[in-house]
Amino acid sequence: MDRRDILKLMFGSLAGFVVPAESLATPGSSSLFVDLCNLAISHEYGAIVQYINHSGLIADRKITAVLLKNMQDEIFHARRITEILVKEGATPTVAMWPPQTSKSVKTLLEEDISGEVAAIRLYQKILDLPESKKYRDDFSSFLEREKLHRSRLVELLNVVSKSR
């Protein structure tokens, strides 16, 4: 089961799968906004670990530099969403989205792109919620950065694919 399949599954059962009940402020007080923010944090944690792993596996310095730039953004996103949840009276999750790895540079980049596509969809969904209104600038910024990550990775994948 890949990340996309897990994401589809999780949108049907968010609270029980990735956002453990103990990660919420009080039992029964969860909202879709809190659940999706916790899902976003777990996704960011997984992306951070995945980028660390991929940057260590890939010898190409250009690719590694992009992965590490993306990772810095993911750290900022996780930290800021944590602050948002604390302001909302919820306890941020420490659950982590399962990182993916491979021995193939092409596959690693495809996995990174897949993760960015999932993040884009998730941030779009969060932005559609009325509760996100007071954090619109934050989530809009996250969305734009994830789109930038995706485009950087697609460019790298195209170069890698052409060189084979």
ZAVO-170768 format. One record per residue (C-alpha): residue number from 1; x, y, z; residue in one letter. Coordinates in steps of 0.5 Angstrom, whole numbers, plus 2048, in hexadecimal, padded with zeros to 3 digits. Example, Ala and Ser with C-alpha at 12.3 -4.5 7.8 and 13.67 -1.06 7.14 Angstrom:
2
   k  xx  yy  zz r
   1 819 7F7 810 A
   2 81B 7FE 80E S
***
This chain:
164
   k  xx  yy  zz r
   1 800 800 800 M
   2 803 807 7FE D
   3 802 80E 801 R
   4 7FC 80F 7FC R
   5 7F9 809 7FE D
   6 7FA 80B 806 I
   7 7F8 812 805 L
   8 7F1 810 801 K
   9 7F0 80B 807 L
  10 7F2 810 80C M
  11 7ED 815 80A F
  12 7E7 810 80B G
  13 7EA 80F 812 S
  14 7EF 814 814 L
  15 7EE 814 81C A
  16 7EF 80D 81D G
  17 7F5 80C 818 F
  18 7FA 811 818 V
  19 7F7 816 81D V
  20 7F7 812 824 P
  21 7F1 814 829 A
  22 7F7 816 82E E
  23 7F9 81B 829 S
  24 7F3 81F 82A L
  25 7F2 824 82F A
  26 7EC 821 833 T
  27 7E8 81B 831 P
  28 7E3 81C 82C G
  29 7E5 823 82A S
  30 7E8 822 824 S
  31 7E6 826 81E S
  32 7E8 824 816 L
  33 7ED 82A 817 F
  34 7F0 827 81C V
  35 7F0 820 819 D
  36 7F3 823 813 L
  37 7F8 827 816 C
  38 7FB 821 81A N
  39 7FB 81D 813 L
  40 7FF 823 810 A
  41 804 823 816 I
  42 805 81B 815 S
  43 806 81C 80E H
  44 80B 822 80F E
  45 80F 81D 814 Y
  46 80F 817 80F G
  47 811 81C 80A A
  48 817 81F 80E I
  49 819 817 80F V
  50 818 815 808 Q
  51 81C 81C 806 Y
  52 822 81A 80B I
  53 822 813 808 N
  54 822 815 801 H
  55 827 81A 801 S
  56 82C 815 804 G
  57 82A 810 7FF L
  58 82B 814 7F9 I
  59 832 816 7F7 A
  60 830 81C 7F2 D
  61 832 822 7F6 R
  62 82C 826 7F2 K
  63 827 821 7F4 I
  64 829 821 7FB T
  65 829 829 7FC A
  66 822 829 7F9 V
  67 820 823 7FE L
  68 823 827 804 L
  69 820 82E 802 K
  70 819 82A 802 N
  71 81A 827 808 M
  72 81C 82E 80C Q
  73 815 830 809 D
  74 812 82A 80C E
  75 815 82B 813 I
  76 812 832 813 F
  77 80B 830 811 H
  78 80B 82A 817 A
  79 80D 82F 81C R
  80 808 835 81A R
  81 802 830 819 I
  82 804 82D 820 T
  83 804 835 823 E
  84 7FD 835 81F I
  85 7FA 82F 823 L
  86 7FC 831 829 V
  87 7F9 838 828 K
  88 7F3 834 826 E
  89 7F3 830 82D G
  90 7F5 82A 82A A
  91 7FB 825 82B T
  92 7FF 824 825 P
  93 801 81D 823 T
  94 807 81A 823 V
  95 805 815 81E A
  96 809 814 817 M
  97 807 813 810 W
  98 80B 80D 80E P
  99 811 80F 80A P
 100 813 80B 803 Q
 101 819 809 801 T
 102 81D 806 7FB S
 103 823 804 7F8 K
 104 821 808 7F1 S
 105 822 80F 7F1 V
 106 81C 80F 7EC K
 107 818 80C 7F1 T
 108 81A 810 7F7 L
 109 818 816 7F3 L
 110 812 813 7F1 E
 111 810 812 7F8 E
 112 812 819 7FA D
 113 80D 81C 7F5 I
 114 808 817 7F7 S
 115 809 81A 7FE G
 116 808 821 7FC E
 117 802 820 7F8 V
 118 7FF 81D 7FE A
 119 801 823 802 A
 120 7FE 828 7FD I
 121 7F7 824 7FD R
 122 7F7 824 805 L
 123 7F9 82C 805 Y
 124 7F4 82D 800 Q
 125 7EF 829 804 K
 126 7F1 82D 80A I
 127 7F0 834 807 L
 128 7E9 832 805 D
 129 7E7 831 80C L
 130 7E4 838 810 P
 131 7E9 837 816 E
 132 7EF 838 812 S
 133 7EC 83F 810 K
 134 7F1 842 816 K
 135 7F7 83E 813 Y
 136 7F6 83F 80C R
 137 7FC 842 80B D
 138 800 83D 80E D
 139 7FC 837 80A F
 140 7FD 83B 804 S
 141 804 83C 804 S
 142 805 834 806 F
 143 801 832 800 L
 144 805 837 7FB E
 145 80C 834 7FE R
 146 809 82D 7FD E
 147 807 82F 7F6 K
 148 80F 831 7F5 L
 149 811 82B 7F8 H
 150 80D 827 7F3 R
 151 810 82B 7ED S
 152 817 82A 7F0 R
 153 817 823 7F0 L
 154 813 822 7EA V
 155 819 826 7E6 E
 156 81E 821 7EA L
 157 81A 81B 7E8 L
 158 81A 81E 7E0 N
 159 821 81E 7E0 V
 160 822 818 7E4 V
 161 81D 814 7DF S
 162 821 817 7D9 K
 163 828 815 7DB S
 164 826 80E 7DB R
***
